[in-house]
Amino acid sequence: IGGLRSLPMCYKDCKEIKGERFTPLGIMLSVNNVSAEDRGSYACQAALTHMGKEYMVLNGITVNTSSTLIVDCNITDTKDNTNLRCWRVNNTLVDDYYNESKRITEGIETHIPFQEHNLYTVNITFLEVKMEDYGLPFMCHAGVSTAYIMLKLPAPDFRAYLIGGLVAFTVVAVSVMWLYNIFKIDIVLWYRSALHFTGTMEDGKLYDAYVLYPKPHQESQSQAVDTLVLKILPEVLERQCGYKLFIFGRDEFPGQAVADVIDENSRLCRRLIVMLVPESLGFGLLKHMSEEQIAVYNALIQDGIKVILIELEKIEDYTAMPESIQYIKQKHGAVQWSGDITEQSQCAKSTFWKKVRYHMPPRRYPPSSPIQLLQHTPCDHMA
């Protein structure tokens, strides 16, 4: 809108101040070695060129848009003067210029009498500052004397933008993390499906998972476990999802020593699936170097193998479990079986099987052609 022509000049009692003791510092005047002789009225001004016209700057007013502003024009004049005191903009009285909107108005003149002169005050009120008001000189007239105000936009507050940006980024990051934690299983399964990864993994492994399950003493419970492990688990993970499992009791060769079979094959698996039932808490399971102990031991000491705990029934207390199982539960948690031997329980899109698939490695083999098992038709599409 223009620029300062020179450095500010300061006056004392309407006389220009000279001397090394006086130093203008921006909007302030520094006075060194102050004495009684320095008492008086001070004013500083600078020349400003605006649209080809030169004005004298006495002060700066910074105001935000849409805010309200009241500015006083103080005039010292003789008591017998007949000067007209008023506010003008574009050579027009303010009240006439804003006659319709009344957004900017001139206030009622007041005065304070002194012994030799009067102090007159006429204010101008901005009910709402708009962009069109910036850089526009509003002139206060008193006879042949004129003063003016010119509004200017405040300097951008980059701290506010920075803080706002950081807050927005934090909100977005927290929201993304919250949504990811809710939908991470579906997101991971969708990502794997989108990649269509069917190549061979060069890690020396032959199986995607070794399935370890207890042998309950109760016949009804034992039958349910066998059905789940030997029928439903292969149906979903092998036939529908394309995984290759090693299930002891199904895949070993006849005549092999149990310890050798388990030790050898558990090392060839990428995951270890451990089925748990309340009866197995005492886990006759990890005694006397059983197959279960060997498998869990190998899983814990080998790099890259992950253990998946599946609770066939809700287990509240793990304190009676072996320390290795407690450690796995604490580190990775457990997936709880919530279905039964029905068609719905054999659908790879169910919540339970999604959780199991999430913990399994990416599929390496295309799913086999749909076949019926227990009068069940596999799901047509999987996430």
Secondary structure as GFF3:
##gff-version 3
##sequence-region A 1 383
A	DSSP	beta_strand	3	4	.	.	.	ID=ss1
A	DSSP	beta_strand	9	12	.	.	.	ID=ss2
A	DSSP	beta_strand	15	16	.	.	.	ID=ss3
A	DSSP	beta_strand	22	25	.	.	.	ID=ss4
A	DSSP	beta_strand	28	31	.	.	.	ID=ss5
A	DSSP	three_ten_helix	36	38	.	.	.	ID=ss6
A	DSSP	beta_strand	42	50	.	.	.	ID=ss7
A	DSSP	beta_strand	53	57	.	.	.	ID=ss8
A	DSSP	beta_strand	61	62	.	.	.	ID=ss9
A	DSSP	beta_strand	69	78	.	.	.	ID=ss10
A	DSSP	beta_strand	85	89	.	.	.	ID=ss11
A	DSSP	beta_strand	92	93	.	.	.	ID=ss12
A	DSSP	alpha_helix	94	97	.	.	.	ID=ss13
A	DSSP	beta_strand	104	106	.	.	.	ID=ss14
A	DSSP	beta_strand	110	113	.	.	.	ID=ss15
A	DSSP	beta_strand	117	126	.	.	.	ID=ss16
A	DSSP	three_ten_helix	131	133	.	.	.	ID=ss17
A	DSSP	beta_strand	138	142	.	.	.	ID=ss18
A	DSSP	beta_strand	145	149	.	.	.	ID=ss19
A	DSSP	beta_strand	151	152	.	.	.	ID=ss20
A	DSSP	alpha_helix	158	195	.	.	.	ID=ss21
A	DSSP	beta_strand	207	212	.	.	.	ID=ss22
A	DSSP	alpha_helix	219	227	.	.	.	ID=ss23
A	DSSP	pi_helix	228	232	.	.	.	ID=ss24
A	DSSP	alpha_helix	233	233	.	.	.	ID=ss25
A	DSSP	pi_helix	234	240	.	.	.	ID=ss26
A	DSSP	beta_strand	245	247	.	.	.	ID=ss27
A	DSSP	alpha_helix	258	266	.	.	.	ID=ss28
A	DSSP	beta_strand	269	276	.	.	.	ID=ss29
A	DSSP	three_ten_helix	278	282	.	.	.	ID=ss30
A	DSSP	three_ten_helix	284	286	.	.	.	ID=ss31
A	DSSP	alpha_helix	291	301	.	.	.	ID=ss32
A	DSSP	beta_strand	306	311	.	.	.	ID=ss33
A	DSSP	alpha_helix	323	332	.	.	.	ID=ss34
A	DSSP	beta_strand	334	336	.	.	.	ID=ss35
A	DSSP	three_ten_helix	344	346	.	.	.	ID=ss36
A	DSSP	alpha_helix	351	359	.	.	.	ID=ss37
###
